[in-house]
């Protein structure tokens, strides 16, 4: 099984319970895929996820970390090791790009990259004032994470014309507002402004 995210863990768990030997190859140094690097601690505590993964391992699933599919690990190579079937569970881990000027300035992050870096313990600096572009759950996760990193003024801007039209779950939007996140609907940023290579505005 390639990648230990939700699909990979579920497939390996069921295969093991059916009597098959199941091995997961995970590129990251931790198991869980986007469950561990894409979802903030306040939504999915790491100890809860780790307990689930340990239960799956007790069922007989082997997880090999730091094992990315690519140059050193190929599907043909896996088959040569005696594996009969390869299940690709790579998911959708890339952020959507805005394709607007200024997207590559220092201080401009893509949502999943931002969450991944925070969840892997990398140093991620946010200023006192943070703008998040988007109306989905990732945008709300980023906004609440920015607050937890010390931002004092966090604003979500999205194209949707109302909170009800936003793709984020209602309870997520409610939580964000209760924690002080400002949500501005019907806004479509056309460029990110910069000075000396750093974000200065939208």
C-alpha positions in Angstrom: 0.0 0.0 0.0 1.5 3.3 -1.1 0.9 6.1 1.5 -0.4 5.8 5.0 -3.3 8.3 4.7 -6.9 7.5 5.3 -7.3 5.3 2.2 -4.0 3.5 2.7 -4.6 2.8 6.4 -8.2 1.6 5.8 -7.2 -0.7 2.9 -4.3 -2.2 4.9 -6.5 -2.7 8.0 -9.2 -4.6 6.0 -6.6 -6.6 4.1 -4.9 -7.7 7.4 -8.3 -8.6 8.9 -9.0 -10.8 5.8 -5.7 -12.6 6.4 -3.4 -10.9 3.9 0.1 -9.6 4.7 -0.1 -5.8 4.2 2.8 -3.4 4.1 2.4 0.4 3.8 5.2 2.5 2.3 5.1 6.1 3.5 7.3 8.9 2.2 7.0 11.0 5.4 8.9 10.3 8.6 5.5 9.8 10.4 2.5 7.6 9.6 -0.9 9.1 8.8 -0.5 11.0 5.6 -2.7 14.0 5.4 -4.4 13.0 8.6 -1.2 13.9 10.4 0.2 16.7 8.3 -3.0 18.2 6.8 -5.3 18.4 9.8 -4.4 20.7 12.7 -4.0 19.4 16.3 -7.1 21.2 17.5 -9.2 19.2 15.0 -7.5 15.9 15.2 -5.3 15.4 18.3 -2.1 13.5 17.4 -2.5 11.1 20.3 -5.9 10.0 19.0 -4.5 9.4 15.5 -1.5 7.5 16.9 -3.7 5.2 18.9 -5.6 4.3 15.7 -2.4 3.7 13.8 -1.0 1.5 16.6 -4.3 -0.5 16.5 -3.9 -1.1 12.8 -0.3 -2.2 13.3 -1.4 -4.6 16.0 -3.6 -6.2 13.3 -0.4 -7.2 11.5 0.1 -4.2 9.2 3.7 -3.2 8.7 4.4 0.5 8.0 7.7 1.5 6.4 8.4 5.2 6.9 10.8 7.4 4.8 10.0 5.2 1.8 8.8 7.4 -1.0 7.7 5.9 -4.3 10.2 7.1 -6.9 13.8 6.5 -7.8 14.7 4.0 -5.1 11.2 2.5 -4.6 9.3 1.6 -7.7 6.2 -0.5 -8.3 8.2 -3.0 -10.3 10.7 -3.2 -7.4 7.9 -3.8 -4.9 6.6 -6.6 -7.0 10.1 -8.1 -7.2 10.1 -8.2 -3.4 7.2 -10.7 -3.6 4.2 -8.4 -3.3 1.4 -9.5 -5.6 -0.7 -6.4 -5.6 0.1 -2.7 -5.2 -2.6 -0.3 -4.0 -1.9 3.4 -4.7 -3.5 5.6 -2.1 -1.6 8.9 -2.8 -4.7 11.1 -2.5 -4.8 14.8 -3.3 -2.0 16.5 -1.3 -1.4 19.6 -3.5 -2.8 23.0 -2.8 -4.8 24.8 -5.4 -2.9 27.8 -6.8 -4.5 31.2 -7.4 -2.3 32.0 -10.4 -2.2 35.7 -9.4 0.9 38.0 -9.2 2.7 37.9 -5.9 1.9 34.3 -5.1 5.6 33.4 -4.7 6.5 36.3 -2.4 8.0 35.5 1.0 5.2 35.3 3.5 2.7 33.8 0.9 1.9 30.2 1.7 -0.2 27.6 0.0 -2.7 26.1 2.5 -1.7 22.5 2.6 2.0 23.4 2.5 1.5 25.7 5.5 -0.4 23.1 7.5 2.2 20.4 6.6 5.1 22.5 7.8 3.3 23.4 11.0 2.3 19.8 11.7 5.9 18.5 11.0 7.2 21.0 13.6 9.0 23.3 11.1 9.4 26.9 12.0 6.5 28.8 10.4 6.4 32.6 11.0 3.2 34.6 10.7 2.9 38.3 11.2 0.4 40.0 13.5 -2.0 40.4 10.6 -2.9 37.4 8.4 -5.2 37.1 5.4 -6.4 33.7 4.2 -7.8 33.4 0.7 -10.5 30.7 0.3 -13.7 29.5 1.8 -13.2 25.8 2.4 -12.2 23.7 5.4 -8.5 24.1 4.6 -8.8 27.9 4.7 -10.5 27.7 8.1 -7.9 25.3 9.4 -5.1 27.7 8.2 -6.9 30.7 9.8 -7.3 28.9 13.2 -3.7 27.6 13.0 -2.4 31.2 12.3 -4.2 32.3 15.5 -2.5 29.6 17.4 0.9 30.7 16.0 0.4 34.2 17.4 -1.4 36.1 14.7 -3.7 38.8 16.2 -5.8 39.7 13.3 -6.9 36.9 10.9 -9.2 37.6 8.0 -10.6 35.0 5.6 -11.6 36.3 2.2 -13.5 34.2 -0.3 -15.5 34.4 -3.6 -18.7 33.0 -2.1 -21.4 35.6 -1.5 -22.4 34.3 1.9 -21.3 32.1 4.7 -24.0 29.6 3.7 -22.4 29.3 0.2 -18.9 28.6 1.6 -17.7 25.0 1.2 -16.4 24.9 4.8 -18.5 23.1 7.3 -21.0 25.3 9.2 -19.4 24.3 12.6 -16.0 25.2 11.3 -17.1 28.7 10.2 -18.9 29.1 13.6 -15.7 28.1 15.5 -13.6 30.5 13.5 -15.9 33.4 14.2 -16.1 32.5 17.9 -12.3 32.6 18.0 -12.1 36.0 16.4 -11.5 35.2 12.7 -13.1 37.8 10.4 -14.8 36.4 7.3 -15.3 38.6 4.3 -17.4 37.1 1.5 -17.6 38.2 -2.2 -14.0 39.1 -2.4 -11.7 37.9 -5.2 -8.1 39.0 -4.8 -6.4 39.9 -8.1 -2.8 40.2 -6.8 -0.6 39.9 -3.7 1.3 43.1 -3.1 4.9 43.0 -2.1 7.9 45.1 -1.1 11.5 43.8 -1.0 10.3 40.3 -2.0 7.9 40.1 1.0 4.1 40.2 1.3 2.7 43.7 2.2 -0.9 43.4 1.2 -3.6 42.2 -1.2 
